[in-house]
């Protein structure tokens, strides 16, 4: 059985009956499901079973209910949980397998919002975090799980409201994220790899440059489908689900497997051109950039600048 199947069975055949017996009045005000781990993506395998896998679930409570019931609910559920479920230890690697969460605290901790976004500019907490030297990845990964996680009990209006409000980036925040990945592809591929690193041939520099470039390609393609992007470890797994992965995955695999620097430079140039056209076809940019790679590789920079013009609320980081 896959981890999510075990978790679902664990909730409905042990967790829910336990809640009905011990906290019947609370059932009508909480949400339950799985919102972390490789099993939510369907990417789990035998290697995944050593942590954060299998018979476990999260309960989401309002601030008032968490203050009143959170500690006792967590203690009771984890103390009453059976030792095993379908032959798998319920305590996993020693962590609690029933997590009791406060909705506003969970949202603020993992995503950064203290209140529901009222305007596109409120999404600056995601983009600004990255532009100020942080990483957008943990917050975007949490957005991914919030959108695609397994919800088994949907009785908390606040949690449901957050899932609706954060279902996808609004247009201007989407443009900001696309711009960020355009710059990553240009910086590590179109400019530095083609013009410098491929010619110098340092294998360590090549690995660093191509790793960042490949990550940028996969993230920008997921964004073009209006998806959030997951934790880096599962990025390739989610990328391969896209229809357009049938075109890009073979190119990226050849890029990282060949040691022919000329071929690698040609592949980077081709991928950059193709992604530029994807951006234009999606209506994110107009097709007005230069494509002459022999003059100077700047069309992804043009794309970045055009995208940023559509994000008036984004502060300039000096």
C-alpha positions, -999 to 999 in steps of 0.1 A, spaced: 0 0 0 11 36 -6 16 58 24 -14 80 17 -37 50 15 -25 38 49 -28 73 64 -64 76 51 -73 42 64 -57 51 98 -78 83 100 -112 69 90 -109 36 108 -91 47 140 -88 85 142 -123 94 133 -140 69 156 -117 80 184 -127 117 178 -164 107 177 -160 90 211 -138 115 229 -145 149 212 -179 147 195 -186 184 199 -153 193 183 -158 173 151 -180 199 136 -153 225 138 -121 208 127 -104 198 95 -83 167 91 -59 154 65 -23 150 53 -4 181 42 32 171 42 55 142 30 63 124 -2 32 103 1 9 133 -5 26 136 -39 24 98 -46 62 99 -47 68 76 -17 86 43 -20 104 19 4 131 45 11 104 69 23 93 47 51 120 58 76 103 91 84 71 112 80 53 83 63 23 60 67 -2 60 95 -5 97 105 -27 127 100 -31 163 111 -60 180 128 -66 217 123 -84 238 149 -94 274 153 -73 296 177 -100 294 204 -104 256 201 -67 251 200 -62 271 232 -89 251 249 -84 216 235 -51 215 216 -28 201 243 -53 176 257 -64 165 222 -28 159 211 -19 139 243 -51 118 241 -48 109 204 -11 100 205 -15 80 237 -45 61 225 -30 54 190 -23 17 183 13 6 182 10 -5 146 -13 -1 116 -12 -24 86 21 -37 101 37 -3 102 47 14 135 24 43 143 51 62 161 73 61 129 107 75 136 96 87 171 75 118 160 39 122 170 17 108 142 -13 128 151 -4 165 148 -28 190 163 -24 224 146 -38 259 151 -49 271 117 -36 308 119 -3 297 135 2 270 109 -5 294 80 18 321 95 46 297 103 47 279 70 35 305 45 38 339 62 3 353 61 -12 367 93 -45 376 76 -62 367 43 -46 386 14 -69 414 3 -47 426 -27 -21 412 -50 5 433 -31 -1 412 0 17 384 -17 49 404 -14 56 384 17 63 354 -5 83 372 -32 100 397 -8 113 368 13 132 355 -17 144 389 -29 157 398 6 181 368 6 157 341 18 143 313 -3 108 312 -17 110 274 -17 97 265 18 68 289 15 59 278 -20 62 242 -9 37 249 19 14 265 -6 17 234 -28 7 211 1 -21 234 12 -35 232 -24 -29 196 -32 -29 180 3 -54 152 12 -84 167 31 -105 141 48 -127 162 71 -136 197 61 -154 212 90 -132 242 98 -144 273 78 -111 292 84 -90 264 70 -113 260 40 -111 298 35 -73 297 34 -73 269 9 -96 289 -14 -78 322 -9 -44 307 -16 -54 283 -43 -30 299 -68 -9 330 -73 -28 361 -84 -15 374 -118 10 399 -106 25 376 -80 27 349 -108 45 374 -130 70 380 -102 77 343 -97 81 338 -135 105 367 -135 125 352 -108 129 319 -126 137 337 -159 166 354 -141 178 321 -127 178 305 -162 196 335 -176 221 338 -148 231 301 -146 225 290 -182 220 316 -209 247 339 -197 273 323 -174 272 287 -187 272 294 -224 295 324 -223 319 314 -196 316 281 -178 312 258 -208 344 273 -223 364 270 -191 353 234 -185 357 232 -147 335 202 -139 325 215 -105 314 248 -118 296 230 -146 276 210 -121 267 240 -100 256 260 -130 236 233 -147 219 223 -114 206 258 -109 196 260 -145 177 227 -146 159 237 -113 148 270 -130 135 252 -160 114 228 -140 101 255 -117 91 279 -145 73 251 -164 52 242 -133 45 279 -128 34 282 -164 7 256 -156 -3 278 -127 10 252 -102 29 259 -71 63 242 -70 72 216 -43 102 210 -22 133 206 -44 136 168 -37 102 162 -54 105 189 -81 115 164 -109 87 141 -99 60 168 -102 77 183 -133 74 149 -151 36 150 -147 33 180 -170 23 174 -206 52 195 -218 77 174 -198 77 150 -227 96 177 -246 118 191 -219 127 161 -198 148 144 -226 166 177 -232 174 181 -195 185 145 -191 209 148 -221 221 181 -207 232 167 -174 244 133 -187 266 144 -216 302 157 -210 303 174 -244 304 211 -235 295 223 -270 264 201 -269 255 213 -234 258 249 -245 236 242 -275 210 225 -253 209 254 -229 204 278 -258 176 257 -272 158 253 -239 160 290 -232 145 297 -266 118 272 -260 109 285 -226 108 320 -240 82 309 -265 62 291 -238 61 324 -219 49 342 -250 23 316 -258 10 317 -222 5 355 -226 29 363 -198 51 383 -222 50 396 -257 73 380 -283 96 409 -288 130 398 -274 161 391 -294 168 355 -301 203 359 -316 224 339 -292 255 348 -313 252 385 -304 243 383 -267 219 361 -248 195 385 -234 160 375 -243 153 359 -209 165 392 -193 140 410 -216 113 386 -204 122 392 -168 121 430 -172 88 428 -190 73 406 -163 85 429 -136 68 459 -153 35 441 -145 43 440 -107 41 476 -96 40 467 -59 72 448 -59 99 468 -40 133 474 -55 160 456 -37 191 477 -38 
